[in-house]
Structures are given as C-alpha cells and as structure tokens.
C-alpha cells in the first residue's frame, strides 16, 4: 500500500475523516516553510499538499497567487521543492506528501527526470490541475508506473457522463472542488457538499476529499461529517501572509501562528463524528 492508501485506511479504522493542508512551497522563504512542513504532522495534518510555485496559477485565487510570487522571489523552483520534500522525508516516513501545481514546471524540468527525482524525494502523489484525462500519457500513467498516485479533481460541473473519464486513472483519492471558480473566494453550502459526495461515492471506492472555501474549524468539521477528508489551503496561506512584515519577511511568530491554526482545524475535523 502507498502512504496515501495507508493513511486513509488508518483514518477509516479510527472512524474519522482526515485533514489535508496546503501550503505553497517556499512561502515566504525556504527556512520558514521547512519549519512549517516539519511541524504539520504533529499539528494534525493527515495529508500534506505542497504547492509548486508557478508564475501563472490560473486556478488559484489572490492568496495563493501572492504566495507563489513570494516563493518565486525567494528563489524557489521545482528542484528546491523536491529538495525540501526530501529533507522532510528523512524525519517523517509516514505522512503522505502530494505535490500540487501546473504542468509547465514539470514539463520544463523533464517528465522522466522529475518522476525519478520525485520518487527519490518521497513524493506520494501529484495533483496537476491543467492536465485533463485526455492527456494521461503525458504524466498520469508514467507517474503511476513509478508508484506515485495521480489525484484528479472533480467539480460541481463534472456530470455523470464526464465522471467515469475523470476517474478512469485516478488513484490515491478524489479531490472534489466544492465551488466553481478559483481557490479561496467562496464556500459551498454543507447540503450541496453532502449531495455531491453521495453522488461521487456511487461512482468510486476512492476516498473523497473536499476542498475550496473551507476556512474555519466549524466548516472543516461540517465537511468531515460527510467526506473522507477536508482540504484547507487558502485560509492557511492567508495566515502566512498575516504573519509577514511590510517587506514580506517572516515575523518571529509566523510558524507558531500557522501551526496553531492547523491545530484548531484538526480539532474540528477530529471532533466532527464524535
């Protein structure tokens, strides 16, 4: 079993949903990010999404766009993303790491080289938002061949006709984007999420993680009652931004403030089915 499969199996045995956290790698700088990453498992993150900084993150809202620019200004690139991930893996061999981003940096790096290096760094899964199923030969199938899960997105506009195509080569878990639009701009009603997860479960045995628009422990708990995991990204990236000075440098309390927020979200998720 992959780390992702093992983690969701463990969550099922515990009778609870998981917390998936997203941060842009290298935001606001490599050292601060590495400290956040190292602290996430103890703070309650069950799966960690690491965003690959990109200059044109078209599916992301203002918060993650700004985080990508901060990381790029700090010198972050795909090589350093993998290096930071590899360092994390020397201290934690159980928490799944999913790289999330766009195909351009991977294509520029070289797909074959990237997959070799990602596997060596301990990457467990990929979410590449601009590669549809029609292009699975590009990255999805090669990734799975080396043992890296390829996680696909489903949205409110993914109807029953399209869904089987989306699911055809999806592994690890299915990421349900609860709202149409970019990240961090609005939230879906709990009833709509419940209906969507019920429909998705009729088509797949994969765990369903729900993200986009989850900002508070209460919202995370509401999702955790119906889905296999709640994904929180923009709200945590905004917490990073709130802990920067006027020059976009980390304040002394940045790491502790971010991890405190993760703790609160984790408590919400863990208490959802109590």
Backbone bond lengths (Angstrom), bond angles and torsions (degrees), N, CA, C in turn:
res aa  C-N    CA-C-N  psi(-1)  N-CA   C-N-CA  omega(-1)  CA-C   N-CA-C  phi
1 X - - - 1.456 - - 1.521 110.36 -
2 X 1.313 115.24 143.63 1.459 120.07 175.53 1.526 109.48 -74.81
3 X 1.337 116.55 166.31 1.467 119.43 177.05 1.529 110.85 -59.27
4 X 1.339 116.45 -37.18 1.466 119.45 -179.94 1.523 110.37 -64.97
5 X 1.327 117.21 -46.07 1.469 120.67 178.28 1.523 110.77 -61.76
6 X 1.330 116.18 -43.44 1.459 119.98 179.87 1.525 111.46 -62.32
7 X 1.328 116.86 -40.61 1.464 119.78 -178.08 1.526 110.75 -66.63
8 X 1.324 118.05 -45.62 1.462 119.24 -179.46 1.525 111.42 -69.40
9 X 1.323 117.62 -31.27 1.463 120.11 174.96 1.522 110.19 -65.82
10 X 1.329 116.83 -40.65 1.462 120.87 178.02 1.523 111.13 -64.73
11 X 1.332 116.37 -41.81 1.467 120.09 177.97 1.529 111.00 -61.93
12 X 1.317 116.13 -39.22 1.464 119.77 178.93 1.520 110.51 -64.23
13 X 1.341 116.86 -40.57 1.464 119.86 177.86 1.520 111.25 -64.01
14 X 1.332 116.00 -34.76 1.462 120.66 179.42 1.527 112.26 -77.31
15 X 1.331 116.38 -12.43 1.454 120.28 179.10 1.508 114.31 73.58
16 X 1.329 116.16 31.60 1.461 119.44 -179.46 1.515 111.11 -141.54
17 X 1.311 114.17 166.72 1.463 120.79 174.11 1.522 109.57 -87.25
18 X 1.325 116.18 169.02 1.451 121.80 179.93 1.519 112.04 -105.83
19 X 1.324 114.29 165.18 1.461 121.87 173.26 1.520 108.02 -110.96
20 X 1.322 115.85 122.86 1.464 122.73 175.48 1.524 107.25 -108.02
21 X 1.326 116.62 123.52 1.458 120.24 179.95 1.518 110.46 -110.18
22 X 1.317 115.35 145.34 1.471 121.68 177.58 1.520 109.48 -120.87
23 X 1.327 115.34 132.87 1.463 122.27 169.77 1.524 107.99 -138.64
24 X 1.308 116.07 146.53 1.460 120.94 175.15 1.523 108.97 -78.13
25 X 1.321 116.45 125.85 1.457 120.87 -175.90 1.531 111.04 -62.79
26 X 1.343 115.19 129.73 1.464 120.08 177.84 1.500 114.98 84.97
27 X 1.325 117.83 8.31 1.467 121.26 178.17 1.523 109.23 -98.15
28 X 1.323 118.98 122.56 1.474 127.53 2.35 1.529 112.99 -90.16
29 X 1.343 115.60 -8.51 1.460 121.22 177.89 1.523 107.04 -158.33
30 X 1.317 116.64 163.62 1.468 121.00 -173.91 1.530 112.08 -61.41
31 X 1.329 117.49 -42.62 1.468 120.24 -176.44 1.524 111.61 -66.26
32 X 1.336 116.91 -46.74 1.470 119.80 -179.76 1.518 110.75 -63.24
33 X 1.326 116.11 -42.85 1.461 118.92 -179.98 1.525 111.02 -62.97
34 X 1.328 117.46 -43.54 1.465 120.82 -179.49 1.525 110.98 -60.21
35 X 1.329 117.34 -36.54 1.465 121.04 178.09 1.531 110.99 -69.43
36 X 1.336 116.62 -39.18 1.462 119.95 175.05 1.525 109.68 -61.51
37 X 1.321 115.72 -49.30 1.464 121.23 -177.62 1.527 110.76 -57.42
38 X 1.309 116.32 -45.01 1.465 120.44 -178.71 1.525 111.47 -63.24
39 X 1.338 117.34 -32.98 1.456 120.83 -176.63 1.519 115.15 -86.56
40 X 1.322 117.91 -10.56 1.465 120.27 -173.69 1.533 114.30 -63.54
41 X 1.333 120.02 -44.33 1.466 117.99 -179.22 1.525 113.17 -58.94
42 X 1.324 117.58 -45.21 1.460 120.30 179.13 1.525 111.14 -66.36
43 X 1.327 117.03 -30.85 1.466 120.44 178.88 1.523 112.34 -74.15
44 X 1.331 117.45 -13.92 1.456 119.76 175.22 1.512 116.50 118.55
45 X 1.322 118.15 6.73 1.464 119.99 176.89 1.525 109.30 -75.27
46 X 1.327 116.88 125.41 1.461 121.41 179.87 1.525 112.18 -89.39
47 X 1.304 116.47 -33.08 1.464 123.69 175.14 1.523 106.47 -136.84
48 X 1.333 116.52 139.94 1.460 120.36 -177.52 1.517 109.95 -116.64
49 X 1.325 115.91 121.85 1.460 121.30 171.45 1.525 108.01 -94.41
50 X 1.319 115.30 127.47 1.456 122.21 177.90 1.522 108.12 -110.17
51 X 1.312 116.52 115.61 1.455 120.79 -177.85 1.514 111.94 -78.30
52 X 1.316 116.44 131.89 1.463 121.81 174.87 1.528 107.64 -84.49
53 X 1.327 119.21 115.10 1.472 119.97 -178.05 1.525 111.39 -59.69
54 X 1.322 114.84 138.40 1.464 120.90 -178.78 1.519 108.10 -146.63
55 X 1.311 116.37 144.26 1.462 120.80 -174.33 1.521 114.00 -74.30
56 X 1.333 118.24 -15.41 1.466 120.99 -177.85 1.524 110.12 -136.37
57 X 1.345 117.69 65.07 1.466 121.06 -177.59 1.523 111.64 -77.56
58 X 1.312 116.46 82.51 1.469 122.13 -166.26 1.524 114.01 -67.72
59 X 1.332 119.11 -21.77 1.462 120.13 179.61 1.518 112.41 -91.79
60 X 1.331 116.72 -0.24 1.453 120.62 -173.94 1.521 111.84 -107.49
61 X 1.336 113.96 147.97 1.446 120.37 178.88 1.521 112.30 -82.47
62 X 1.341 116.69 -172.48 1.466 121.23 -173.48 1.522 114.58 -57.44
63 X 1.335 118.09 -38.25 1.466 120.35 -175.55 1.520 111.67 -63.91
64 X 1.325 116.94 -47.89 1.466 119.68 -177.95 1.522 110.49 -76.22
65 X 1.314 117.79 -31.79 1.471 119.59 173.45 1.526 109.98 -58.77
66 X 1.321 116.48 -46.36 1.467 120.48 -179.47 1.527 110.90 -65.00
67 X 1.331 116.43 -38.15 1.463 120.05 178.59 1.521 111.40 -64.01
68 X 1.323 116.80 -40.47 1.462 120.52 177.79 1.525 111.05 -61.70
69 X 1.326 116.32 -42.66 1.463 119.69 179.41 1.520 111.63 -65.65
70 X 1.335 117.07 -39.84 1.468 119.65 177.23 1.522 110.64 -61.82
71 X 1.338 115.93 -43.56 1.462 119.96 -178.61 1.528 111.45 -66.18
72 X 1.325 116.25 -40.69 1.466 119.61 179.03 1.527 110.73 -65.16
73 X 1.336 115.72 -40.10 1.474 118.79 177.31 1.526 111.65 -64.08
74 X 1.324 115.61 -29.11 1.461 120.19 179.51 1.532 112.08 -81.33
75 X 1.339 116.92 1.95 1.455 120.90 175.99 1.517 115.78 94.72
76 X 1.335 117.02 12.76 1.452 119.77 -177.35 1.527 111.08 -74.35
77 X 1.322 116.24 141.29 1.463 122.96 172.21 1.524 108.02 -148.21
78 X 1.311 117.10 -179.90 1.457 119.54 -174.28 1.528 111.61 -64.38
79 X 1.305 117.63 -34.58 1.462 120.56 178.40 1.522 110.99 -62.10
80 X 1.333 116.81 -43.01 1.459 119.68 -179.85 1.526 111.46 -73.38
81 X 1.334 117.37 -31.33 1.473 120.18 173.85 1.526 109.71 -57.62
82 X 1.318 116.34 -46.98 1.462 120.33 -179.49 1.530 111.31 -67.22
83 X 1.316 116.79 -36.30 1.467 119.94 179.28 1.528 111.09 -65.04
84 X 1.328 117.06 -42.50 1.467 121.06 178.94 1.529 109.89 -65.60
85 X 1.327 116.26 -41.16 1.462 120.32 177.88 1.522 110.87 -61.78
86 X 1.311 116.27 -42.28 1.474 120.99 -179.22 1.524 110.86 -63.86
87 X 1.328 117.08 -38.99 1.462 120.37 177.76 1.522 110.77 -65.25
88 X 1.330 117.13 -42.76 1.460 121.27 176.30 1.526 110.63 -57.43
89 X 1.318 115.92 -41.85 1.465 120.49 -175.02 1.528 112.23 -66.99
90 X 1.323 118.29 -23.05 1.464 119.75 176.95 1.526 111.33 -69.94
91 X 1.336 117.20 -19.50 1.458 121.32 -178.79 1.526 112.52 -106.44
92 X 1.316 117.77 -18.02 1.461 122.57 -177.05 1.527 108.18 -142.34
93 X 1.324 115.50 113.42 1.467 119.94 -177.35 1.521 112.73 -106.06
94 X 1.340 117.32 10.77 1.460 119.49 -175.09 1.520 114.46 -121.59
95 X 1.319 118.91 -31.89 1.465 121.14 -176.18 1.528 110.26 -74.29
96 X 1.331 117.91 122.86 1.470 119.58 -179.42 1.526 112.38 -66.30
97 X 1.328 114.88 139.03 1.462 122.10 175.90 1.529 108.13 -116.28
98 X 1.326 115.90 126.37 1.455 122.52 177.66 1.526 108.22 -118.35
99 X 1.314 117.02 123.08 1.461 120.07 174.01 1.516 108.92 -84.90
100 X 1.331 116.34 132.11 1.457 121.31 -178.29 1.525 109.35 -125.07
101 X 1.316 115.52 133.47 1.452 118.21 179.22 1.510 112.74 175.06
102 X 1.319 115.06 -145.60 1.460 122.54 -173.10 1.533 109.47 -122.55
103 X 1.310 115.60 160.50 1.458 119.83 -170.78 1.523 113.16 -73.51
104 X 1.325 118.07 -28.17 1.463 120.50 -173.64 1.536 113.25 -54.20
105 X 1.333 119.94 -50.61 1.471 118.51 179.65 1.528 113.25 -61.43
106 X 1.328 116.53 -36.37 1.465 120.11 179.46 1.523 110.49 -69.41
107 X 1.321 116.59 -43.17 1.465 121.37 178.78 1.526 110.13 -61.98
108 X 1.330 116.31 -42.29 1.462 120.25 179.98 1.530 111.55 -66.76
109 X 1.316 116.30 -35.79 1.462 121.97 178.54 1.527 111.06 -68.21
110 X 1.341 115.00 -32.10 1.464 121.79 -174.83 1.512 109.30 104.51
111 X 1.336 117.49 116.36 1.467 121.08 -172.67 1.524 111.83 -58.75
112 X 1.327 117.64 -49.87 1.462 120.06 -177.20 1.525 111.24 -61.34
113 X 1.319 116.22 -45.69 1.466 120.76 178.72 1.521 110.79 -63.21
114 X 1.331 116.29 -42.76 1.457 120.71 -179.98 1.521 111.16 -59.66
115 X 1.319 117.50 -45.96 1.458 120.05 -176.69 1.526 111.89 -65.92
116 X 1.310 116.67 -39.23 1.464 120.30 176.34 1.530 109.64 -61.96
117 X 1.329 116.06 -47.39 1.467 120.14 -177.13 1.526 111.47 -69.95
118 X 1.329 117.11 -37.36 1.466 120.29 179.70 1.524 110.79 -66.06
119 X 1.298 116.70 -42.69 1.465 120.09 178.17 1.523 110.35 -63.08
120 X 1.328 116.73 -42.64 1.465 121.11 179.04 1.524 111.91 -64.97
121 X 1.342 116.38 -29.61 1.462 121.05 -179.87 1.525 112.82 -80.79
122 X 1.336 117.33 -8.62 1.453 120.36 179.56 1.508 114.76 90.23
123 X 1.329 116.63 22.10 1.472 120.60 176.16 1.529 108.87 -73.22
124 X 1.329 115.95 136.36 1.466 120.91 -177.27 1.519 113.97 -104.26
125 X 1.326 117.37 -26.74 1.445 119.83 -176.24 1.512 111.93 -154.48
126 X 1.324 114.87 162.94 1.463 122.44 177.97 1.516 109.44 -129.42
127 X 1.326 115.50 140.07 1.465 122.64 166.46 1.517 105.52 -124.54
128 X 1.320 116.02 113.05 1.464 121.34 -178.94 1.524 106.60 -120.82
129 X 1.315 115.54 102.52 1.461 120.86 -162.87 1.527 113.99 -72.07
130 X 1.333 117.58 -19.16 1.463 118.98 -176.54 1.528 112.70 -107.76
131 X 1.340 117.44 20.95 1.461 121.38 174.28 1.526 108.96 -115.21
132 X 1.329 118.97 99.56 1.459 121.24 -179.46 1.528 111.34 -73.78
133 X 1.332 117.60 168.00 1.467 121.07 -178.34 1.526 114.08 -58.04
134 X 1.317 116.51 -26.89 1.463 119.56 179.47 1.533 112.54 -62.81
135 X 1.334 116.71 -13.99 1.468 120.91 -178.87 1.529 111.43 -116.89
136 X 1.320 116.84 32.86 1.461 120.29 -178.06 1.530 113.23 -61.20
137 X 1.328 117.10 -27.44 1.468 119.21 178.98 1.527 112.33 -65.58
138 X 1.341 116.97 -22.25 1.461 121.24 -177.08 1.528 112.03 -66.24
139 X 1.334 116.15 -47.56 1.462 119.69 -171.94 1.521 113.09 -144.61
140 X 1.316 117.69 -39.85 1.459 121.89 -174.70 1.528 111.78 -56.31
141 X 1.303 116.95 -57.75 1.466 120.31 -176.53 1.525 112.38 -67.43
142 X 1.335 119.34 -42.59 1.470 118.59 174.63 1.527 113.01 -59.88
143 X 1.336 117.17 -37.34 1.465 120.26 178.87 1.521 110.54 -63.71
144 X 1.302 116.15 -46.83 1.463 119.64 -179.41 1.522 111.40 -64.34
145 X 1.312 116.67 -30.87 1.462 120.58 179.54 1.526 111.66 -63.74
146 X 1.340 117.44 -32.03 1.466 120.52 179.24 1.531 111.77 -94.69
147 X 1.341 117.44 3.17 1.458 120.50 175.95 1.505 115.71 93.78
148 X 1.329 117.55 23.12 1.464 121.88 176.27 1.523 108.56 -109.96
149 X 1.331 116.96 124.12 1.457 120.86 -179.66 1.525 110.90 -66.69
150 X 1.317 115.20 146.80 1.461 121.26 175.18 1.518 107.29 -116.17
151 X 1.316 114.87 111.98 1.463 122.40 -172.60 1.516 109.11 -100.17
152 X 1.301 115.03 128.76 1.462 120.16 -174.89 1.531 110.24 -105.44
153 X 1.322 114.51 155.81 1.454 121.83 175.99 1.518 110.84 -98.43
154 X 1.330 116.15 138.48 1.461 122.69 166.79 1.519 106.88 -118.25
155 X 1.313 117.22 149.69 1.461 122.31 -175.26 1.525 110.32 -130.12
156 X 1.329 117.64 172.55 1.464 119.19 176.55 1.534 113.31 -59.75
157 X 1.317 117.80 -20.14 1.471 120.41 179.67 1.531 112.72 -95.31
158 X 1.328 117.98 2.32 1.466 120.88 176.59 1.518 108.28 -82.02
159 X 1.322 116.27 99.29 1.468 120.03 -175.02 1.533 111.32 -83.75
160 X 1.328 115.81 176.89 1.461 120.58 -176.46 1.525 112.78 -64.22
161 X 1.299 117.29 -22.38 1.461 120.11 177.20 1.530 110.99 -75.77
162 X 1.311 116.67 -38.72 1.462 121.48 -178.13 1.526 112.89 -82.43
163 X 1.324 117.31 -30.40 1.459 121.96 -171.24 1.529 113.92 -56.39
164 X 1.339 120.29 -43.73 1.471 118.58 178.95 1.526 113.07 -58.86
165 X 1.318 117.85 -34.18 1.464 120.58 177.46 1.528 110.11 -67.73
166 X 1.325 116.26 -41.94 1.464 120.36 178.54 1.525 110.49 -61.75
167 X 1.318 116.87 -38.24 1.454 121.79 -175.29 1.523 113.60 -83.60
168 X 1.307 117.80 -11.39 1.470 121.03 -167.66 1.522 113.60 -55.80
169 X 1.314 118.55 -40.56 1.465 120.86 179.78 1.526 112.18 -124.89
170 X 1.326 116.11 22.52 1.457 120.16 178.59 1.526 110.18 -79.64
171 X 1.334 116.32 135.24 1.466 121.14 176.60 1.523 109.14 -135.78
172 X 1.316 115.81 165.59 1.463 121.03 179.73 1.511 111.67 88.32
173 X 1.313 116.64 -78.33 1.458 122.52 172.83 1.522 108.50 -160.09
174 X 1.316 116.12 164.06 1.460 122.40 174.45 1.519 108.14 -99.93
175 X 1.307 115.96 130.20 1.472 122.12 -179.60 1.519 107.62 -99.56
176 X 1.333 116.21 111.36 1.456 120.46 178.10 1.521 109.81 -93.09
177 X 1.310 115.97 117.68 1.459 123.55 176.69 1.531 107.04 -84.03
178 X 1.319 116.56 109.04 1.459 121.09 -166.81 1.522 114.45 -73.19
179 X 1.334 117.55 -17.90 1.457 120.35 -178.36 1.522 109.32 -132.05
180 X 1.302 116.14 150.69 1.462 120.68 173.07 1.528 108.46 -79.34
181 X 1.316 116.44 139.46 1.463 120.04 179.68 1.509 111.37 119.35
182 X 1.334 115.82 -165.11 1.457 121.39 -176.48 1.522 110.61 -90.39
183 X 1.326 116.36 168.23 1.457 121.85 -176.33 1.521 112.09 -66.28
184 X 1.349 114.01 145.40 1.452 120.39 167.25 1.507 117.23 76.16
185 X 1.335 118.42 13.44 1.458 118.80 -174.57 1.525 113.88 -105.97
186 X 1.335 118.17 -23.98 1.464 120.49 179.46 1.519 108.92 -160.49
187 X 1.348 115.73 168.86 1.456 121.64 -177.36 1.519 109.93 -123.31
188 X 1.341 115.32 152.36 1.463 120.90 178.27 1.524 109.75 -92.72
189 X 1.320 116.72 153.12 1.458 121.81 176.22 1.525 109.17 -70.97
190 X 1.338 115.78 146.70 1.462 120.81 -178.04 1.525 111.41 -58.49
191 X 1.331 116.51 -39.43 1.459 120.12 -179.88 1.518 112.75 -62.41
192 X 1.320 115.96 -38.98 1.462 120.47 178.96 1.524 110.72 -66.60
193 X 1.333 117.05 -37.79 1.466 120.42 178.27 1.518 110.19 -66.97
194 X 1.318 117.00 -43.20 1.463 121.28 178.84 1.530 110.85 -57.71
195 X 1.328 116.08 -46.69 1.465 120.73 179.54 1.517 111.43 -62.68
196 X 1.340 115.95 -42.47 1.467 120.05 -178.34 1.527 111.29 -65.85
197 X 1.342 117.40 -44.91 1.461 120.34 -179.28 1.525 110.76 -63.86
198 X 1.321 117.08 -40.64 1.466 120.79 177.23 1.519 110.72 -59.23
199 X 1.317 116.77 -42.85 1.471 120.18 178.73 1.524 111.26 -65.46
200 X 1.320 117.26 -44.46 1.460 120.71 -178.99 1.526 111.22 -62.91
201 X 1.320 116.94 -38.32 1.461 121.22 -178.47 1.534 112.09 -64.68
202 X 1.314 116.72 -21.27 1.467 119.96 176.63 1.525 111.64 -74.25
203 X 1.337 116.28 -17.24 1.463 121.07 -175.58 1.528 113.63 -106.69
204 X 1.335 117.72 -15.70 1.459 118.75 -174.38 1.526 111.14 -150.20
205 X 1.331 115.14 150.75 1.460 121.47 173.23 1.531 111.29 -95.25
206 X 1.323 116.67 -2.68 1.455 120.58 178.23 1.531 110.77 -66.27
207 X 1.321 117.78 148.26 1.471 119.52 170.80 1.534 109.72 -58.98
208 X 1.314 115.99 146.35 1.464 121.88 177.89 1.522 108.86 -113.27
209 X 1.327 115.49 118.14 1.459 121.88 175.46 1.528 108.16 -103.82
210 X 1.314 116.48 138.24 1.469 121.35 -176.36 1.517 109.48 -115.66
211 X 1.327 115.71 129.32 1.452 120.82 179.44 1.509 112.91 -140.34
212 X 1.326 116.31 -173.95 1.462 127.04 -175.92 1.531 109.33 77.15
213 X 1.308 116.54 108.74 1.457 121.09 173.21 1.516 115.46 96.32
214 X 1.340 119.04 -0.25 1.464 120.68 177.88 1.528 108.31 -85.66
215 X 1.325 116.16 120.43 1.460 119.67 -172.23 1.523 113.46 -124.41
216 X 1.312 118.21 -24.98 1.459 121.44 -172.58 1.524 110.59 -124.05
217 X 1.350 117.50 160.67 1.460 119.95 174.02 1.528 112.53 -57.49
218 X 1.327 116.91 -34.37 1.462 120.36 -179.97 1.530 110.73 -67.44
219 X 1.328 116.84 -42.37 1.465 119.69 177.26 1.527 111.05 -66.90
220 X 1.328 116.91 -39.06 1.465 120.23 177.37 1.522 110.55 -62.93
221 X 1.330 116.62 -40.23 1.460 120.70 179.01 1.524 111.26 -64.29
222 X 1.333 116.66 -41.00 1.464 120.31 179.56 1.520 110.91 -61.25
223 X 1.330 117.07 -41.48 1.461 120.87 177.21 1.524 110.46 -67.43
224 X 1.319 117.07 -40.94 1.460 121.53 -177.17 1.521 112.89 -64.78
225 X 1.312 117.33 -18.65 1.463 119.78 178.39 1.524 111.74 -74.82
226 X 1.340 117.14 -21.65 1.470 119.01 -174.92 1.528 113.18 -121.62
227 X 1.325 117.86 -21.31 1.463 121.41 -177.15 1.527 109.87 -110.65
228 X 1.320 115.81 172.23 1.463 121.03 178.96 1.525 112.02 -84.27
229 X 1.321 116.84 -17.73 1.465 120.70 177.03 1.517 109.74 -161.61
230 X 1.325 114.64 151.21 1.464 122.15 172.36 1.519 107.82 -108.59
231 X 1.333 116.29 133.36 1.466 121.92 -178.89 1.525 108.79 -107.55
232 X 1.326 116.26 125.79 1.466 120.77 178.63 1.526 107.94 -122.54
233 X 1.334 115.28 123.55 1.452 120.24 -178.50 1.517 113.23 -128.07
234 X 1.325 116.64 -70.57 1.466 120.46 -172.87 1.519 112.76 -56.99
235 X 1.338 117.36 -39.31 1.462 119.85 -178.94 1.524 111.11 -62.93
236 X 1.321 117.29 -36.55 1.468 120.72 179.00 1.521 111.13 -75.45
237 X 1.315 116.49 -37.17 1.465 120.23 176.22 1.534 109.87 -64.33
238 X 1.325 116.34 -37.26 1.470 119.97 176.44 1.524 111.04 -66.13
239 X 1.322 117.33 -34.46 1.466 120.14 176.79 1.520 110.17 -63.35
240 X 1.330 117.30 -38.71 1.465 120.39 174.25 1.526 109.55 -58.62
241 X 1.328 116.40 -48.06 1.465 120.79 -177.54 1.519 112.21 -61.67
242 X 1.330 117.48 -34.83 1.462 121.35 179.82 1.526 112.28 -69.40
243 X 1.335 115.62 -17.70 1.465 120.23 -177.88 1.527 111.97 -104.40
244 X 1.339 116.00 27.62 1.456 121.48 177.44 1.525 109.78 -110.76
245 X 1.315 116.54 151.34 1.455 120.01 175.03 1.526 110.06 -84.59
246 X 1.312 117.23 -173.80 1.465 120.93 -175.52 1.524 112.97 -65.72
247 X 1.321 116.98 -17.19 1.468 121.24 178.54 1.529 112.01 -100.77
248 X 1.336 116.04 15.24 1.466 122.46 -178.26 1.524 113.17 62.18
249 X 1.324 115.85 30.13 1.456 120.82 175.32 1.534 108.95 -99.76
250 X 1.325 115.67 150.77 1.458 120.19 -177.50 1.515 112.13 -67.77
251 X 1.327 115.70 130.96 1.461 120.75 170.36 1.529 108.75 -76.09
252 X 1.335 116.98 160.40 1.468 119.54 -176.16 1.526 114.71 -57.77
253 X 1.346 117.25 -28.89 1.461 119.84 -175.96 1.517 113.48 -94.86
254 X 1.329 119.06 9.66 1.464 121.12 -173.61 1.528 111.77 -57.03
255 X 1.304 117.78 -53.78 1.472 120.40 -174.30 1.520 110.82 -62.63
256 X 1.326 117.60 -45.62 1.467 119.99 -178.88 1.522 111.49 -65.37
257 X 1.329 117.82 -37.69 1.465 121.05 179.04 1.521 111.22 -64.79
258 X 1.321 116.35 -42.75 1.465 120.70 179.24 1.524 110.54 -64.75
259 X 1.322 117.00 -46.97 1.465 120.20 -177.67 1.523 111.48 -67.86
260 X 1.325 117.94 -30.43 1.467 120.67 174.40 1.524 110.41 -62.26
261 X 1.323 116.75 -41.20 1.465 120.11 177.67 1.526 111.06 -63.99
262 X 1.329 116.99 -40.40 1.470 120.54 178.17 1.531 109.80 -63.63
263 X 1.334 117.11 -42.35 1.467 120.85 175.90 1.534 110.69 -54.55
264 X 1.322 116.39 -46.85 1.466 120.70 -177.62 1.534 110.61 -63.90
265 X 1.309 116.91 -43.37 1.466 120.42 177.66 1.520 111.00 -62.56
266 X 1.331 116.15 -41.60 1.461 120.38 179.50 1.519 111.39 -62.64
267 X 1.314 117.08 -41.76 1.467 119.85 178.26 1.523 110.65 -61.76
268 X 1.339 116.60 -39.15 1.456 119.78 177.22 1.510 112.21 -62.51
269 X 1.330 116.09 -45.12 1.468 120.80 -179.14 1.534 110.30 -65.61
270 X 1.322 116.71 -45.72 1.457 120.20 -176.82 1.520 112.92 -66.50
271 X 1.328 116.30 -29.56 1.456 119.84 179.89 1.513 115.03 -88.31
272 X 1.331 116.73 -1.26 1.469 120.48 -171.82 1.513 112.66 -64.89
273 X 1.335 117.42 -35.87 1.467 119.88 -176.00 1.520 112.19 -109.54
274 X 1.325 116.16 14.43 1.470 119.99 -178.04 1.527 110.34 -70.82
